[in-house]
Amino acid sequence: MNTVSHRVNMDEYGNPTDGRGEWRQFLCRACGFIYDEKLGDPDGGLPAGTRYEDIADDWVCPLCGVTKKDFEPFVYQNNGSIQPIMHEVNTGVVVIGGGTAGWTAIEALRKLDKDLPITLISADSADRYMKLQLSVAISQNKKLCDLITKSAKTLSQTLNINLVPHTFVINIDSDTKKIHTTRGDFDYTALILAIGSVPNLPSTLPPDNVWRINHIDMFANLQQKLDQKPSQHIAIIGAGMIGVELAEDINKAGHKVSLIGADELPLPNILPKIAGERLKNALIKQGIDYIGGTVVKGVQKLTDNYKITSTNQSITADHVIACTGLKLDDRLPKKAGIDYTPQGIVVNNRLQSSNPSIFAIGDCVLIDDKPCRFVAPLRQQASVIAQQILQLACQDYEHKPPVVRLKTKSILVNLSAMPTPHDDWQIELDDEKKLVMIQSLKDGLQVRLDMTYP
Amino acid sequence: MQDQAGALQQSLDKLLDNAQSLATMPLDTDKQLFLDILDLRIQVAQLSLKATQASLLHQGAKGYLLSANPQRRIREAQFVAIVTPAIKHLRYLSHQLMSEVSPQ
């Protein structure tokens, strides 16, 4: 057969001669067949070199028979992401969540047993970074690559674990001890949930209109938007710790910030009124527009910006960031059939959930009926879990309330522990440099607040 | 043989129960419900592969013959696994549903 006659639009080397650019490829959305213009579909009557637009409408996919309209342009993407290595592991520990909690658990296990099979399943790349730096990284111009401290690939090799990145867990079957993921099923003998928490977005804040600072990937996208133009107007909804830190950081980076709080004062659940007022004044002094006592009713996309409607006014902003607190994503605890509340997974004093082979660590855990979303307790939590899984002599986890420090520069705020909202505070010292207040808790413990004005 | 009728039946019963309970739920645009349906469909495809493979292995060479029933069933099971929505298509969809939405 003379193949040369079965070519159109191309020279003897296979290069296009019709002036319509390079050869393109089209993907069949139904079966995955790729139509390559250079190769054509000789069996289907299309000579090599047939352009996609020249294909007759009655042509069908040679593999599955759908028509031309079910094809889409295909561009081969090699995004450099690492390929997961999925050995057949029928026993061992599976860790869900590649954040600081997940990695800390893995390190604790590896320290005690160098051969135990460990698999890490992570929704993102599982590269290691400090999440708490995100709320102060913009003014320091820290980019994604500066924030990542260790790549997941290197870590997984050093710690000798099975790394499965960019994979979501869909279901946990705790009867058969099987996990269903978007890359297949995994068996486990012990499971560690390090699933963190997700932004608690009220229904008035649509996720495609507001940014959240709970993940490095979304953070990087926001940062890119902020870098595009100086002096943009950024609205931050929620004046809790992250909202306040971020307001100061973005303001310092040269943008105009409006901080919208539901209460009159920032940090209403943590700070006594007098301290809240001083923090508010410190924010205003920097040029941050503090809009207190305002509940946002909706965020609407306009052509170039967003309109924020609230109970008493409406403002427009180039970007809107929601800092409205965190909650537990309850899909997995629900599927696994373990006890949980909207705030976290219920565990005993050995971090064991209501199912003995499922443990939980970090932001997703309830401690004394409250979540404790700080990095400090992770090491001890990890070591208790590791000892339990390896059936070593194990002590109970003793929770030490971590020190709470607001990462603002204009005013330094330190709390020796989480205070109880709305309980009485006593002033211990109040001068032009410092405010010290004490809250006495029921069990004889005290919370000390130190506020320093540099 | 590792895969016996008892265990396969148990897995099937579980999937049937799951399908029954999903069928009673009102169909809405809830992401969680859709994820459950996709997961069930994947599990069904995987169980068909496992069950038909087991049936061929149990019969040995007799089951390998082109005219043998297990041979035909294996191909049927593979059809369940590859026909739209194929296992990989279902996983891709689940991945899309789980991915976070953010401003553009």
Boltz contact constraints between the chains, C-beta under 6 A:
constraints:
  - contact:
      token1: [A, 30]
      token2: [B, 84]
      max_distance: 6.0
  - contact:
      token1: [A, 168]
      token2: [B, 95]
      max_distance: 6.0
  - contact:
      token1: [A, 168]
      token2: [B, 98]
      max_distance: 6.0
  - contact:
      token1: [A, 170]
      token2: [B, 35]
      max_distance: 6.0
  - contact:
      token1: [A, 170]
      token2: [B, 39]
      max_distance: 6.0
  - contact:
      token1: [A, 170]
      token2: [B, 94]
      max_distance: 6.0
  - contact:
      token1: [A, 171]
      token2: [B, 39]
      max_distance: 6.0
  - contact:
      token1: [A, 180]
      token2: [B, 39]
      max_distance: 6.0
  - contact:
      token1: [A, 182]
      token2: [B, 91]
      max_distance: 6.0
  - contact:
      token1: [A, 182]
      token2: [B, 94]
      max_distance: 6.0
  - contact:
      token1: [A, 182]
      token2: [B, 95]
      max_distance: 6.0
  - contact:
      token1: [A, 207]
      token2: [B, 101]
      max_distance: 6.0
  - contact:
      token1: [A, 208]
      token2: [B, 101]
      max_distance: 6.0
  - contact:
      token1: [A, 209]
      token2: [B, 103]
      max_distance: 6.0
  - contact:
      token1: [A, 211]
      token2: [B, 103]
      max_distance: 6.0
  - contact:
      token1: [A, 218]
      token2: [B, 102]
      max_distance: 6.0
